[in-house]
Amino acid sequence: MRFAIHDLTHLLATYGYGAVLFFVAIESIGIPFLGETMRLAAAIYAGTTHHLFIPFVIAAVAAPRSWAATSASGSAARAATACCGVTAHTSASTSAR
């Protein structure tokens, strides 16, 4: 799959933040994709055309990474419980004691 910068700017002009979110999400789940390239293209596109708002671009880039971290920590807690009978203590459960 080959993308030219024209293709990326077309996707940004058409889908905006959704395109950034999609590209970074695909890369965050482990599939080699153009997440890094889309981040750079979105930043340059936002700076030159002013059609995208930089804080929203940053949020679209950060969202898949936080989802991946949340699901990974949840998977680790489930694996520890299944394997060793260890339960993870959250701040809510420790404050109730």
Secondary structure as GFF3:
##gff-version 3
##sequence-region A 1 97
A	DSSP	alpha_helix	5	15	.	.	.	ID=ss1
A	DSSP	alpha_helix	17	28	.	.	.	ID=ss2
A	DSSP	alpha_helix	35	49	.	.	.	ID=ss3
A	DSSP	alpha_helix	54	84	.	.	.	ID=ss4
A	DSSP	alpha_helix	91	95	.	.	.	ID=ss5
###
